[in-house]
Amino acid sequence: MSTSGTGATMANQFPLLKTEVKAQSAPALASADAKMSLDCLDAYYGKRLAVDKVTMPFREKLITAIIGPSGCGKTTLLRTLNRMNDSIPGFRVEGKVLLDGNDIYHSKTDVIGLRRRVGMVFQQPNPFPKSIFDNVAFGMRINGLVKDHSVLVERVEQALRHAALWDVVKDRLQKSAMMLSGGEQQRLCIARALAVQPEVLLMDEPASALDPISTAKIEELMVELKKDYTIVIVTHNMQQAARVSDFTAFLLNGHLIECCPTPQLFTTPGDPRTEAYITGRFG
């Protein structure tokens, strides 16, 4: 379903969606404790505008959730944060994406170095057809981050512990990662991302393919990880956003409608479109 079609249909059914997008207030746009931030970001696929003038912070060592209906630009926005869309023909951005105050789209940016600092976990678990150990060690090896094998072993264990998986796999590190359950595979992918010691962790619907028990474990893990990492998640699951995030941003048709502390957004939203979405009137 195209973004434009979705927007037109919802606007016809829900007149309040035609409301002019209001500029965000200053507190929502800037934050001294932001690890990353967007400054008037536009993202295009060819001529199609997918993200429109979005400005918002991602605060350090907190979880920011991005919610909104399908096709609203959530994943596109997330993937701008580590330039994952660079290889898509016709994709381009205008505005700035700042990491520690530096624009990651500057021509001199080391993109490989950026992706070490800003790791990503995808919707579907995607372990490599290798051993559990080799999956976690993969990024360190190809980037030449660790030369000493004993240090490599230590870093693999540390990443698995951070992903709450060490006690499950410590006696079968040389077994295939494909033998793990879906939830264990997703935690392995999180460990693989953590092994290169990123500063920011992006998670695109990290539990949508998992059963409720595995989902609960991933959510518990996210809350634990924010002690050491800045986390940005995209989720269709509003209950999940309410449970794990500190701040929530609502996107609609590429526009940031509002971004505020999660309890505030879910109890006293500042825009009628946000209220309509979180109460199930569309989406």
C-alpha positions in Angstrom: 0.0 0.0 0.0 1.5 3.4 -0.9 2.0 6.1 1.6 0.0 8.6 -0.4 -3.0 6.3 -0.8 -3.0 5.5 2.9 -2.9 9.2 3.8 -5.8 10.1 1.4 -8.0 7.2 2.7 -7.5 8.1 6.4 -8.0 11.8 5.7 -11.4 11.0 4.1 -12.5 8.8 6.9 -11.1 11.0 9.7 -11.4 14.7 9.0 -9.2 15.6 12.0 -6.2 14.2 10.1 -6.5 17.1 7.7 -5.5 19.4 10.5 -2.5 21.5 9.6 0.7 20.1 11.0 1.7 22.4 13.9 5.3 23.3 14.5 6.8 21.6 17.6 7.4 23.7 20.7 11.0 24.5 21.6 11.3 21.9 24.4 10.4 19.1 22.0 12.9 20.2 19.4 16.1 20.7 21.4 17.7 18.8 24.3 21.0 19.4 25.9 21.2 15.7 26.8 20.6 14.5 23.2 23.1 11.8 21.9 21.6 12.2 18.4 19.2 14.7 16.9 17.4 15.5 13.7 17.4 19.0 12.4 14.7 19.8 9.8 15.2 16.4 8.2 13.7 15.5 4.8 14.1 12.1 3.3 13.3 11.3 -0.3 13.0 8.2 -2.4 13.4 9.8 -5.8 10.8 12.6 -5.9 8.7 11.0 -3.1 9.0 12.7 0.2 8.9 10.1 3.0 10.0 12.2 6.0 9.1 15.8 6.1 10.9 18.5 8.2 11.4 16.3 11.3 13.3 17.9 14.2 13.7 15.9 17.4 16.3 14.7 19.9 17.3 11.2 20.9 18.3 11.5 24.5 21.4 9.8 25.9 20.9 6.5 27.7 17.2 6.6 27.3 14.7 4.8 25.0 12.9 6.7 22.4 10.0 4.9 20.6 8.7 5.9 17.2 5.1 5.0 16.5 2.6 5.6 13.7 0.6 3.7 11.1 2.1 1.7 8.3 3.8 3.8 5.6 4.2 6.9 7.9 8.0 7.0 7.6 9.1 5.3 10.8 11.6 2.9 9.4 12.9 5.4 6.9 13.6 7.8 9.7 15.2 5.1 11.8 17.5 4.1 8.9 18.7 7.7 8.4 20.3 7.5 11.8 23.1 5.2 10.5 22.8 5.8 6.8 21.3 2.4 6.0 19.4 3.8 3.1 22.5 5.1 1.3 22.6 2.2 -1.1 19.0 2.7 -2.3 19.0 4.3 -5.7 17.4 7.8 -5.6 17.4 8.0 -1.8 18.6 11.4 -0.4 18.2 13.5 2.7 18.1 17.2 3.3 18.6 18.8 6.8 20.9 17.3 9.4 21.3 14.2 11.5 23.6 15.0 14.4 25.6 12.5 16.5 27.4 14.2 19.4 26.8 17.5 17.4 28.4 16.3 14.2 26.4 15.9 11.0 26.6 12.2 9.9 25.8 13.1 6.3 28.8 15.4 6.0 30.9 14.3 3.0 33.9 13.4 5.2 31.9 11.1 7.5 33.4 7.6 7.8 30.3 5.6 7.2 31.8 2.3 8.4 32.9 4.0 11.6 29.4 5.5 11.9 27.8 2.1 11.8 30.1 0.8 14.5 28.9 3.7 16.7 25.2 3.3 15.7 24.3 -0.4 15.6 21.1 -1.8 14.3 18.8 -4.8 15.0 16.2 -5.7 12.4 12.6 -7.0 12.6 13.4 -10.6 11.6 16.3 -12.4 13.4 19.1 -12.8 10.9 21.9 -14.9 12.4 24.6 -16.0 10.0 24.9 -19.7 9.2 27.9 -19.9 11.5 28.5 -20.9 15.1 27.1 -18.8 17.9 30.7 -17.6 18.7 31.4 -16.7 15.1 28.2 -14.7 14.9 29.1 -12.5 17.8 32.8 -12.2 16.7 31.9 -11.4 13.1 31.8 -7.6 13.3 35.0 -7.4 15.4 36.8 -9.6 13.0 35.8 -7.9 9.7 36.5 -4.5 11.2 39.9 -5.5 12.7 38.8 -4.3 16.1 40.4 -7.1 18.1 43.8 -8.7 17.3 44.3 -10.9 20.4 42.2 -14.1 20.5 41.8 -14.0 24.3 40.4 -10.4 24.1 38.1 -11.6 21.3 36.8 -14.4 23.6 36.3 -12.0 26.4 34.4 -9.5 24.2 32.1 -12.3 22.9 31.2 -13.3 26.4 30.6 -9.7 27.4 28.3 -9.1 24.5 26.3 -12.4 25.2 26.0 -11.4 28.8 24.7 -7.9 27.9 22.2 -9.6 25.6 21.1 -11.9 28.5 22.1 -15.0 26.5 25.3 -16.2 28.0 23.8 -18.6 30.5 21.8 -20.2 27.6 24.6 -20.7 25.2 27.9 -20.8 27.1 28.2 -24.5 26.8 27.5 -24.6 23.0 29.3 -21.6 21.6 30.6 -23.7 18.7 27.1 -25.0 17.8 25.2 -23.5 14.9 23.3 -20.3 15.6 20.5 -21.6 13.5 19.6 -24.1 16.2 18.5 -21.4 18.6 14.8 -20.4 19.1 13.5 -17.3 17.4 13.8 -15.3 20.6 17.3 -16.5 21.2 18.3 -15.7 17.7 17.1 -12.1 18.1 19.1 -11.8 21.3 22.1 -13.2 19.5 21.6 -10.5 16.8 21.5 -7.9 19.6 24.8 -9.4 21.1 26.3 -9.2 17.6 25.4 -5.5 17.4 26.7 -4.9 21.0 30.0 -6.7 20.4 31.5 -3.8 18.4 30.6 -1.5 21.4 28.2 1.0 19.7 27.0 4.1 21.5 23.5 4.0 19.9 21.3 0.9 19.2 18.5 1.1 16.6 15.8 -1.5 16.8 13.3 -1.9 14.0 10.2 -3.8 15.3 12.6 -6.1 17.3 9.9 -8.3 18.8 7.2 -8.3 16.1 8.2 -11.8 14.9 8.4 -13.3 18.3 6.0 -15.1 20.7 4.8 -13.2 23.9 7.4 -14.8 26.2 10.3 -14.0 23.9 8.8 -10.5 23.4 8.8 -10.0 27.2 12.5 -11.0 27.4 13.4 -8.6 24.6 11.6 -5.8 26.4 13.3 -6.6 29.7 16.6 -6.6 27.8 16.0 -3.2 26.3 15.3 -1.6 29.7 18.5 -3.1 31.0 20.6 -2.0 28.0 19.6 1.6 28.3 21.9 1.9 31.3 24.8 1.8 28.8 23.3 2.6 25.4 21.0 5.2 23.7 18.2 3.2 22.2 15.7 4.1 19.4 13.0 1.7 18.5 10.3 1.6 15.9 7.2 -0.3 16.9 3.6 -0.9 15.8 2.9 -2.2 19.3 1.8 0.9 21.3 1.7 -1.2 24.5 5.3 -2.0 24.0 6.2 1.6 23.5 4.3 2.5 26.7 6.1 -0.3 28.6 9.7 0.3 27.6 10.2 3.8 26.3 11.1 7.1 28.0 10.0 9.3 25.1 7.6 8.6 22.3 7.4 10.2 18.9 4.2 10.0 16.8 4.7 10.1 13.0 1.9 10.5 10.5 2.4 10.8 6.7 6.0 11.6 7.2 5.3 14.4 9.7 6.3 14.5 13.3 3.0 15.2 15.1 4.5 15.2 18.6 7.3 14.0 20.7 7.2 14.0 24.4 7.7 11.9 27.5 5.9 8.6 27.0 3.4 8.9 29.9 2.4 12.3 28.7 1.8 11.1 25.1 -0.3 8.2 26.1 -2.4 10.0 28.8 -2.6 13.7 27.6 -1.6 13.9 24.0 -1.3 17.4 22.7 -2.7 16.8 19.2 -6.1 15.3 18.3 -4.5 13.0 15.7 -2.3 11.4 18.3 -5.3 10.8 20.5 -7.2 9.3 17.5 -4.3 7.0 16.8 -3.6 5.7 20.3 -7.3 5.1 21.0 -7.6 3.0 17.9 -9.7 5.3 15.7 -7.3 4.7 12.8 -4.1 2.8 12.1 
